Amino acid sequence: MAKHFAKGFLIGSLTTLGAVAGSLFAFKKTVIEPQEEFDNKVEENRRRANRKSHAAHQG
């Protein structure tokens, strides 16, 4: 009986860890990475606008 409990506990723990890892990975893919892409795009647009502004006032 103790073997069955230990085996079930181990399998349950591994399954739970796998589910948590999958959830974190999915969260990263759907929330974090799109936000980072958006931030990078905003930063690139800001740099581009700054270069344009400086170029327009060169003389």
C-alpha positions in Angstrom: 0.0 0.0 0.0 2.8 2.4 0.8 4.3 1.7 -2.6 1.1 2.6 -4.3 0.9 5.8 -2.3 4.4 6.8 -3.1 4.0 6.0 -6.8 0.8 8.0 -7.0 2.2 10.9 -5.0 5.2 11.0 -7.4 3.1 10.9 -10.5 0.7 13.5 -9.2 3.5 15.8 -8.2 5.1 15.5 -11.7 1.8 16.1 -13.4 1.2 19.2 -11.3 4.6 20.5 -12.0 4.1 19.9 -15.7 0.8 21.7 -15.6 2.3 24.7 -13.8 5.2 24.9 -16.2 2.8 24.7 -19.2 0.7 27.4 -17.7 3.7 29.7 -17.1 5.0 29.1 -20.7 1.6 29.8 -22.2 1.3 33.0 -20.1 4.7 34.1 -21.3 3.8 33.5 -24.9 0.4 35.2 -24.8 1.1 38.1 -22.4 4.8 38.9 -21.9 6.2 38.5 -25.4 3.6 40.6 -27.2 4.1 43.4 -24.6 7.9 43.2 -25.1 7.3 43.4 -28.9 5.0 46.4 -28.5 7.6 48.1 -26.2 10.4 47.5 -28.8 8.2 48.9 -31.6 7.4 52.0 -29.6 11.1 52.5 -28.7 12.0 52.1 -32.4 9.4 54.6 -33.5 10.6 57.1 -30.8 14.2 56.7 -32.1 13.1 57.2 -35.7 11.1 60.3 -34.8 14.0 61.7 -32.9 16.4 61.2 -35.9 13.8 62.8 -38.2 13.5 65.8 -35.9 17.2 66.3 -35.7 17.6 65.9 -39.5 14.9 68.5 -40.1 16.8 71.1 -38.0 20.2 70.6 -39.4 20.2 73.7 -41.6 
